[in-house]
Amino acid sequence: LDSYKQAEKYYKAAIAQDATDGKIYYNYGMFLSKTGKRNSALKYLAKATELSPFDTEIYYDTGVIYLEMNNITTATEYFEHATKLDTELAPAFNNLCFSLALNGKFEDALPSCKRAVELAPNDYASIDSLGYVYSGLGEFDKAVENFQKALNINNSVGEIYFNLAQAFEAQGLYNDAITNYQVAMELDNQFKKQATKSIKICRKNLKTKEK
């Protein structure tokens, strides 16, 4: 608590000394975000973007906070701005892709996904996002290909197994879907409820196919 108060005192003193330095507002905003005060953080980050309108980092990190708060539309706007400021920033393209996909805008998301993978070909998160978009577009073969590629890079992420399972289920490959749902649950508890429900549906569909 004492260290928090000291840090807060330092940031406020820095702002009082130079109220035109956007980086100070950014640093204080990120500090507030890390301590759970996201709404307060966003106020300082908004001031940071006003003072430093060409700082890609500020736009990107503000977008991340909005994404964490499930404000997908605003997050998308910040990521889009970040990609315009820096056309080589792979994480910004990946998050732009993912936020567009979360809003169901899969066609719009695809170019950003491809750009993210082009910039960072070994980034499993970007490859997973590309697979997610292909699933949304109904191109399940391409989706599976990308999910499996992502798992070849990092096989410890439950979300990728879950996404792969959904793609298999959509193709009617229920045994493969069940296997991957089970792994997703084991790796990440957040998928337990939905994966359990999906496994029951897959098993029911398998019985129907056998008749």
C-alpha positions as CSV (number, residue, x, y, z in Angstrom):
1,L,0.0,0.0,0.0
2,D,2.8,2.4,0.9
3,S,4.6,1.7,-2.4
4,Y,1.3,2.3,-4.3
5,K,0.8,5.7,-2.6
6,Q,4.4,6.6,-3.3
7,A,4.1,5.8,-7.0
8,E,0.8,7.7,-7.2
9,K,2.4,10.7,-5.5
10,Y,5.3,10.5,-7.9
11,Y,3.1,10.5,-11.0
12,K,0.9,13.3,-9.8
13,A,4.0,15.4,-9.0
14,A,5.4,14.6,-12.5
15,I,2.1,15.8,-14.1
16,A,2.1,18.9,-12.0
17,Q,5.7,19.7,-13.1
18,D,5.0,19.1,-16.9
19,A,1.3,18.8,-17.8
20,T,2.1,18.7,-21.5
21,D,4.1,15.4,-21.5
22,G,1.8,12.7,-22.9
23,K,4.1,9.9,-21.8
24,I,3.7,10.8,-18.1
25,Y,-0.1,10.5,-18.5
26,Y,0.4,7.2,-20.3
27,N,2.7,5.8,-17.6
28,Y,0.3,6.8,-14.9
29,G,-2.6,5.4,-16.9
30,M,-0.9,2.1,-17.3
31,F,0.0,2.1,-13.6
32,L,-3.7,2.6,-12.7
33,S,-4.7,-0.1,-15.1
34,K,-2.4,-2.6,-13.5
35,T,-3.9,-1.8,-10.1
36,G,-7.4,-2.5,-11.4
37,K,-8.5,1.1,-11.8
38,R,-9.3,0.8,-15.5
39,N,-11.8,3.6,-15.7
40,S,-9.4,6.1,-14.1
41,A,-6.7,4.7,-16.3
42,L,-8.6,5.4,-19.4
43,K,-9.0,9.1,-18.5
44,Y,-5.3,9.5,-18.3
45,L,-4.7,7.5,-21.4
46,A,-7.2,9.7,-23.3
47,K,-5.2,12.7,-22.2
48,A,-2.0,11.0,-23.3
49,T,-3.4,10.4,-26.8
50,E,-4.5,14.1,-27.0
51,L,-0.9,15.2,-26.1
52,S,0.9,12.5,-28.1
53,P,-1.3,11.8,-31.1
54,F,1.4,9.9,-33.0
55,D,2.5,7.6,-30.2
56,T,1.5,4.1,-31.4
57,E,2.1,2.5,-28.0
58,I,-0.5,4.6,-26.3
59,Y,-3.2,3.7,-28.8
60,Y,-2.3,0.0,-28.7
61,D,-2.3,-0.3,-24.9
62,T,-5.5,1.7,-24.6
63,G,-7.1,-0.7,-27.1
64,V,-6.0,-3.6,-25.0
65,I,-7.6,-2.2,-21.9
66,Y,-10.9,-1.6,-23.8
67,L,-10.7,-5.2,-25.1
68,E,-10.2,-6.5,-21.6
69,M,-13.3,-4.5,-20.5
70,N,-15.2,-6.1,-23.4
71,N,-15.7,-2.7,-25.1
72,I,-15.0,-4.3,-28.5
73,T,-16.0,-1.4,-30.7
74,T,-13.8,1.2,-29.0
75,A,-11.0,-1.3,-28.8
76,T,-11.2,-1.8,-32.6
77,E,-11.0,1.9,-33.2
78,Y,-7.8,2.2,-31.1
79,F,-6.2,-0.9,-32.8
80,E,-7.1,0.5,-36.2
81,H,-5.4,3.8,-35.3
82,A,-2.3,2.0,-34.1
83,T,-2.0,0.0,-37.3
84,K,-2.1,3.3,-39.3
85,L,0.6,4.8,-37.1
86,D,2.8,1.7,-37.4
87,T,2.2,-0.6,-40.4
88,E,4.8,-3.1,-39.0
89,L,3.3,-3.6,-35.5
90,A,2.1,-7.2,-35.6
91,P,0.3,-7.3,-32.3
92,A,-1.8,-4.3,-33.3
93,F,-2.9,-6.1,-36.5
94,N,-3.6,-9.3,-34.6
95,N,-5.8,-7.5,-32.0
96,L,-7.5,-5.5,-34.7
97,C,-8.2,-8.8,-36.5
98,F,-9.5,-10.4,-33.3
99,S,-11.7,-7.5,-32.2
100,L,-13.3,-7.3,-35.6
101,A,-13.9,-11.1,-35.5
102,L,-15.5,-10.8,-32.0
103,N,-18.0,-8.4,-33.6
104,G,-18.7,-10.9,-36.3
105,K,-16.9,-8.9,-39.0
106,F,-14.9,-11.8,-40.4
107,E,-14.4,-10.5,-43.9
108,D,-13.1,-7.2,-42.5
109,A,-10.9,-9.0,-40.1
110,L,-9.2,-11.3,-42.6
111,P,-6.7,-8.8,-44.1
112,S,-5.5,-7.7,-40.7
113,C,-5.1,-11.4,-39.6
114,K,-3.0,-12.1,-42.7
115,R,-0.9,-9.0,-42.1
116,A,-0.3,-10.1,-38.5
117,V,0.9,-13.5,-39.6
118,E,3.0,-12.0,-42.4
119,L,4.8,-9.8,-39.9
120,A,5.1,-12.5,-37.2
121,P,5.0,-15.9,-38.9
122,N,5.9,-17.7,-35.7
123,D,3.4,-16.0,-33.4
124,Y,0.9,-18.7,-32.4
125,A,-1.6,-16.0,-31.2
126,S,-1.8,-14.4,-34.6
127,I,-2.1,-17.8,-36.3
128,D,-4.9,-18.8,-33.9
129,S,-6.7,-15.6,-34.7
130,L,-6.4,-16.3,-38.4
131,G,-7.9,-19.8,-37.8
132,Y,-10.7,-18.2,-35.8
133,V,-11.6,-15.9,-38.7
134,Y,-11.5,-18.8,-41.2
135,S,-14.0,-20.6,-38.9
136,G,-16.2,-17.6,-38.9
137,L,-16.1,-17.5,-42.6
138,G,-17.0,-21.3,-42.8
139,E,-13.7,-22.2,-44.3
140,F,-13.0,-25.0,-41.7
141,D,-10.2,-26.8,-43.5
142,K,-8.2,-23.6,-43.4
143,A,-9.2,-23.0,-39.9
144,V,-8.0,-26.4,-38.8
145,E,-4.8,-26.0,-40.7
146,N,-4.0,-22.8,-38.8
147,F,-5.0,-24.0,-35.4
148,Q,-2.8,-27.1,-35.8
149,K,0.1,-24.8,-37.0
150,A,-0.5,-22.7,-33.8
151,L,-0.3,-25.8,-31.6
152,N,2.9,-26.8,-33.3
153,I,4.4,-23.6,-32.0
154,N,2.7,-23.7,-28.5
155,N,0.7,-26.7,-27.4
156,S,-0.2,-25.4,-24.0
157,V,-2.9,-22.9,-24.8
158,G,-6.4,-24.2,-24.0
159,E,-8.1,-21.7,-26.3
160,I,-6.5,-23.0,-29.4
161,Y,-7.7,-26.6,-28.6
162,F,-11.1,-25.2,-28.0
163,N,-11.2,-23.4,-31.3
164,L,-9.9,-26.4,-33.1
165,A,-12.6,-28.6,-31.4
166,Q,-15.3,-26.2,-32.7
167,A,-13.9,-26.4,-36.2
168,F,-13.9,-30.2,-36.1
169,E,-17.4,-30.2,-34.7
170,A,-18.6,-28.0,-37.5
171,Q,-17.2,-30.5,-40.0
172,G,-18.9,-33.4,-38.3
173,L,-15.6,-34.8,-37.0
174,Y,-17.1,-35.4,-33.6
175,N,-14.4,-37.8,-32.2
176,D,-11.7,-35.3,-33.0
177,A,-13.8,-32.5,-31.5
178,I,-14.3,-34.4,-28.3
179,T,-10.6,-35.1,-27.9
180,N,-9.7,-31.4,-28.3
181,Y,-12.5,-30.2,-26.1
182,Q,-11.2,-32.5,-23.4
183,V,-7.7,-31.1,-23.7
184,A,-9.0,-27.5,-23.7
185,M,-10.8,-28.2,-20.4
186,E,-7.6,-29.7,-18.8
187,L,-5.5,-26.7,-19.8
188,D,-7.9,-23.9,-19.1
189,N,-10.8,-24.1,-16.6
190,Q,-12.7,-21.3,-18.3
191,F,-13.7,-23.7,-21.1
192,K,-15.0,-26.4,-18.8
193,K,-18.7,-25.5,-18.9
194,Q,-18.9,-24.9,-22.6
195,A,-16.7,-27.8,-23.6
196,T,-18.6,-30.2,-21.4
197,K,-21.8,-29.1,-23.1
198,S,-20.3,-29.4,-26.5
199,I,-18.9,-32.9,-25.8
200,K,-22.5,-34.1,-24.9
201,I,-23.8,-32.7,-28.2
202,C,-20.9,-34.4,-30.1
203,R,-21.6,-37.7,-28.4
204,K,-25.3,-37.4,-29.2
205,N,-24.5,-36.7,-32.8
206,L,-22.2,-39.7,-33.0
207,K,-25.0,-41.9,-31.8
208,T,-27.3,-40.5,-34.4
209,K,-24.7,-41.2,-37.1
210,E,-24.3,-44.8,-36.0
211,K,-28.0,-45.5,-36.4
